[in-house]
């Protein structure tokens, strides 16, 4: 995957999914609902009983993976690494 796509944290009231490069990702379904002011991260808080749009979430994860792969392809390889 060439890097972290998303981290998950559990709290008493929410499960927080934070995308490390979320600000660079398309979010037409508006899944991101917190950390919207930052230059890099975006997050989704999911409360008990809420239903996340599975297709939109899948598309968001795929976009995050693609972004990581693009960034990795641009990095020069260190000698001795594949």
N, C-alpha and C positions, 0 to 999 in steps of 0.2 A: 504494500500500500504506500510505501515511501513516506511515512510520517503519520502523525496522529490525525485522525479524522474527527473524532468526537470523544468527549469524556462524559461520564455520567456520575452524578452525585445524588444521593438520597437525603432528603430533609423530612421533617415532620409533616409539612404541608404539601411538598412538591417533590418531583423527580426532575432534576435539571440536566439537560443535555446541552453541552457547550461545544460548538464547532470552532476549532482554533482559527480557521480562515473563513469564518462565516460571513464577514463583511464583503468578501469577494464572490460569494455564491448567489446565484439567482434564487429567489424565494417567492415565486408567483402566488403560492397558496398562503403566504404570510404565516408560516409556521413559527418563525422567530418572534418571540413575544417579550424578551428581556435582553438586556445588554445591547441595546440598539444604537447607542451613541459612540461606541468604541470604533477604532480604526481596523480592528482585526477580528475579534471574537463576536459571535452572536449565539444566543442561547434560546432554548425552548423549555419553559416550565410546564410540566404536566401535573395537574391536580387530580386527586382521586375522583374517579367517575368520568373524567374527560376522555374523549376518544380522539386520537390523532389520525389524521388522514394518511393511511398507510401508503398509498401511491405517491403522495407528495413527499412523505418522509423518505421513501425509497429513492426518489429522484434527487432529493437533497443529499443523501449519503453518496449516491453515484457521482454527483457533481463534485462533492468534496474529495472523493477518491481521484477523480480525473484531474482536479486542480493539483493535488499532491503529486501525481505522476508527471504532470507537465513541469512542475517546479523541479522535480528530481531529474528529469531529462535535461534540463538547462544547466544543472550543476556539473562542473568538471569532475570526472571520476578520479579518486585518489589512487595512486599507484599501488598495485597489489590487490585492488578490490574489483569485483566483477561489475 
